[in-house]
Amino acid sequence: MESFSLLYPEILLAILCFFVAWCFTGINGLPWNWPLLGMLPSLLCHIHRMHDRCLDVLSIVGGTFHFKGPWYCHMDTVLTADPDDIHFIMSSNFTNFPKGVEFKKIFDVLGDGIFNSDAEPWMDQRKRARFLINHDRFKKFLIKTTSEKIQHGLIPVLEHVSGRGLVVDLQDVFQRYTFDSTCILVTGFDPGCLSTGLPDVPFSRAMDEVEEAIFMRHCLPETFWKLERFLGIGHERQLARAWNVLDNVINNYVSMKREQLVSKSVNDEDAGLDLLTSYIQEEAEEGGGRGGDKFLRDTILNFMIAGRDTTSSALTWFTWLVATHPDVESKIREELDGVAAAAGDNPKKWRLFAAEEVKDLVYLHGALCEALRLYPPVPFQHKAPVEAVVLPSGQRVDPKMRVMFSLYAMGRLESIWGEDAKEFKPERWISERQRTRYEPSYKFLAFNAGPRTCLGKEVAFTQLKSVAAAMIHNYEVELVKGHIVSPNMSVILYMNHGLKVRVSKRWA
């Protein structure tokens, strides 16, 4: 009895811990549905690991789960990673699943840009954007911009840190690279953020803060985050401050571009190839009926987020995966050596690769796709049905509910990718004939699917392959010992603590 009494506090603590875990997680690993509060306590309890929590839940239930929100808060959500559900929503039943009013409330900072738009406004914007992005002049501008920013921006930074043995946050470097590149392509102006001094970038920081606030809006009842906004506290205060920074910077770019076009002060051969110039010229030809500065502001911000965030996120995770998988790194280097040798160059010397040289490299492409599968830059997205419908999985959804895709969970489910789903294996993207294996977009959703398939897919792969080839062929990347790599909680999947590494040159 005495020994039992000594253990009594520990037993009580164990019972208490079990009770708390049961309340928030449930005995079967699923969220507990509380009276009035629904499953919100479980969501908040796991908010620090939301992406992995989605994977846990969807693995248990087989791909689709009905999350029940608090009473009268309209947070009921069908969480899915089922390819059949996603194909149904994104393609065959597309018109019944627009972005919707709730989406626009949550992403209000994006205004009426292409990400927030539906129906005719969306189709009009997409048609115009597709025409501009697919134009041969813009493609040449993309290749030139990518090459010059690597040669005169990325390489000097890598040479600087490698020559001094400095620790560098490659996530920050990649964000600067894609921010500069995207600014040039979208506005025609180079902010020069990627330099050895690594200057402060208020616009870039503001984008990060906006994305964190938007993530929190997904996790809280609308009345709660609107109260935060009214009181000017928490993430809503952060968002308001960041929103102001974004507006000021973008409005400045628009003003400078208008002045530039009026004065015709730029004689550069690339002048006029950026998207902002095209939109302003089109506006002038049509008599200014496209929405003026508000339209330009929304369009620029949507393109900036698409260009900066998704590509830099992909580069960060890809670099870490390759650096921690030497066998993959060796195979990519062999492929690049073959390109150099075919061009008559010595494969064992410093070299940059043209976009056309790496465009069709099968193993490099497979490694990038594999990184995007495991760490999709946009880890989740949501839709709202116009009319009630039953998904292929058997789950019914109605207009008062949201449907949320977990791309992060989707890339890790064994039911979709097999028993090795969590392994980094570029070979899964290569056919027996050593060609790139095609995977349907509703299974590999990194570039979206259906009518909303990403217009910038080719732009992204051009930048990804060019940067990857330059780094892997010319440098060794070593992760700093003890550095923790984990995903952040945002609408863009970045590393929570950055990617701290040391870089060293492979060739003298």
Secondary structure as UniProt FT lines:
FT   HELIX           2..25
FT   TURN            27..28
FT   TURN            35..37
FT   HELIX           40..45
FT   HELIX           47..49
FT   HELIX           50..61
FT   STRAND          64..67
FT   TURN            71..72
FT   STRAND          77..80
FT   HELIX           83..87
FT   HELIX           88..92
FT   HELIX           94..96
FT   HELIX           100..106
FT   HELIX           108..110
FT   TURN            111..112
FT   TURN            114..116
FT   HELIX           119..133
FT   HELIX           136..149
FT   HELIX           150..154
FT   HELIX           155..164
FT   STRAND          167..169
FT   HELIX           170..187
FT   TURN            196..197
FT   HELIX           202..219
FT   HELIX           222..231
FT   HELIX           234..263
FT   TURN            269..272
FT   HELIX           275..285
FT   TURN            286..287
FT   TURN            289..290
FT   HELIX           292..323
FT   HELIX           326..342
FT   TURN            343..344
FT   TURN            347..348
FT   HELIX           355..358
FT   TURN            359..360
FT   HELIX           362..374
FT   STRAND          380..383
FT   STRAND          389..390
FT   TURN            392..393
FT   STRAND          396..397
FT   TURN            399..400
FT   STRAND          402..406
FT   HELIX           407..410
FT   TURN            411..412
FT   HELIX           414..417
FT   TURN            419..422
FT   HELIX           426..429
FT   TURN            432..433
FT   TURN            441..443
FT   TURN            446..447
FT   HELIX           450..452
FT   TURN            455..456
FT   HELIX           457..474
FT   STRAND          475..479
FT   TURN            481..482
FT   TURN            496..497
FT   STRAND          500..505
//
